[in-house]
Amino acid sequence: MHTETTATMVDTVIRSRKTVRAFRSGAVPRPQLVEILEMARTAPSTFNTQPWRVHLLAGGAKRALSEAILQVHAANTSAPFAPFPQPPPPDCGARLDDFGRRYYATPGIDRADMAARARQTGRNFLFFDAPVGLIFTIDAALTKHSWLDYGLFLQNLMLAAQARGLATCPQVSFVRYQSIIAEHLGLAPEEAVVCGMSLGYADEQAAVNQLEMPREPLEGFTRWLGFDD
Ligand SMILES: Cc1cc2nc3c(=O)[nH]c(=O)nc-3n(C[C@H](O)[C@H](O)[C@H](O)COP(=O)(O)O)c2cc1C
């Protein structure tokens, strides 16, 4: 199992995954979705508690949720949404700014044009035209360790999709519309939306999919202690 070929293959899948925000319309066969979820569920979790619940949407069900959210989104573009503390820690804040500059530059949006930004944000709720929309929920009573577990599950899912020629966009944007989603999907009272995700085949030509997000070099976030002893 620990061969160079395996490492190369795994590295290739990890490196080639990137967030896709424009999809082709081709449907994803259901057995392939099952395969991807089978891989996702192998994720480790604290005391093996497996806190994930996945709601898969396609066709009319996906359209209906999109319409319900977009109706509210269009009417109230300035609804408060704060996935980060204000102000964020300086290093995260700088990267957040950098993201904003790159993200709005790609589809040619002026960052000061709030209406254009809201329209672009609205594309989230169409799942960027992906054939499959996913909504991930967790029991709201669970705390940070379980949310950490969730991240591992999501990365497993995205990599399993990537390895099968599919693309994804994880989407915190949906959290803003928890109550609409709860009503629409008939969520249990304890279910909190963790995020959504668009899944399908990437539109490779789309301008928005040319965005390449940089990463900090190792020196930016590591300390090596005792290695030179
Ligand atoms: C938990 C999570 C939530 C995200 N939410 C959104 C979102 O709502 N909309 C969006 O367009 N991108 C979203 N992203 C994508 C990030 O912007 C993206 O991962 C980051 O800029 C790095 O780019 P890359 O994924 O292409 O490497 C999210 C990513 C994660 C991990």
The ligand as an SDF file (V2000), in Angstrom:
LIG
                    3D

 31 33  0  0  0  0  0  0  0  0999 V2000
  -16.3250   25.0540    4.8060 C   0  0  0  0  0  0  0  0  0  0  0  0
  -16.1770   25.8360    3.5210 C   0  0  0  0  0  0  0  0  0  0  0  0
  -17.1590   26.7220    3.1340 C   0  0  0  0  0  0  0  0  0  0  0  0
  -17.0620   27.4100    1.9300 C   0  0  0  0  0  0  0  0  0  0  0  0
  -18.1030   28.2090    1.5180 N   0  0  0  0  0  0  0  0  0  0  0  0
  -18.0960   28.7310    0.2750 C   0  0  0  0  0  0  0  0  0  0  0  0
  -19.2570   29.3920   -0.2210 C   0  0  0  0  0  0  0  0  0  0  0  0
  -20.2680   29.5550    0.4570 O   0  0  0  0  0  0  0  0  0  0  0  0
  -19.2230   29.8460   -1.4940 N   0  0  0  0  0  0  0  0  0  0  0  0
  -18.1280   29.6930   -2.2960 C   0  0  0  0  0  0  0  0  0  0  0  0
  -18.1780   30.1170   -3.4560 O   0  0  0  0  0  0  0  0  0  0  0  0
  -16.9960   29.0770   -1.8440 N   0  0  0  0  0  0  0  0  0  0  0  0
  -16.9870   28.5750   -0.5860 C   0  0  0  0  0  0  0  0  0  0  0  0
  -15.8730   27.8840   -0.1210 N   0  0  0  0  0  0  0  0  0  0  0  0
  -14.7100   27.7020   -0.9860 C   0  0  0  0  0  0  0  0  0  0  0  0
  -13.4900   28.4980   -0.5060 C   0  0  0  0  0  0  0  0  0  0  0  0
  -13.6090   29.8420   -0.8810 O   0  0  0  0  0  0  0  0  0  0  0  0
  -12.2420   27.8410   -1.1180 C   0  0  0  0  0  0  0  0  0  0  0  0
  -12.0950   26.5500   -0.5840 O   0  0  0  0  0  0  0  0  0  0  0  0
  -10.9560   28.6200   -0.8390 C   0  0  0  0  0  0  0  0  0  0  0  0
  -11.0270   29.8970   -1.4020 O   0  0  0  0  0  0  0  0  0  0  0  0
   -9.7340   27.8820   -1.3750 C   0  0  0  0  0  0  0  0  0  0  0  0
   -9.8720   27.6420   -2.7490 O   0  0  0  0  0  0  0  0  0  0  0  0
   -9.8290   26.1760   -3.3760 P   0  0  0  0  0  0  0  0  0  0  0  0
  -10.9030   25.3530   -2.6920 O   0  0  0  0  0  0  0  0  0  0  0  0
  -10.1330   26.3700   -4.8340 O   0  0  0  0  0  0  0  0  0  0  0  0
   -8.4880   25.5960   -3.1090 O   0  0  0  0  0  0  0  0  0  0  0  0
  -15.9310   27.2380    1.1110 C   0  0  0  0  0  0  0  0  0  0  0  0
  -14.9160   26.3670    1.5370 C   0  0  0  0  0  0  0  0  0  0  0  0
  -15.0390   25.6770    2.7140 C   0  0  0  0  0  0  0  0  0  0  0  0
  -13.9470   24.7180    3.1320 C   0  0  0  0  0  0  0  0  0  0  0  0
  1  2  1  0
  2  3  1  0
  2 30  2  0
  3  4  2  0
  4  5  1  0
  4 28  1  0
  5  6  2  0
  6  7  1  0
  6 13  1  0
  7  8  2  0
  7  9  1  0
  9 10  1  0
 10 11  2  0
 10 12  1  0
 12 13  2  0
 13 14  1  0
 14 15  1  0
 14 28  1  0
 15 16  1  0
 16 17  1  0
 16 18  1  0
 18 19  1  0
 18 20  1  0
 20 21  1  0
 20 22  1  0
 22 23  1  0
 23 24  1  0
 24 25  2  0
 24 26  1  0
 24 27  1  0
 28 29  2  0
 29 30  1  0
 30 31  1  0
M  END
$$$$
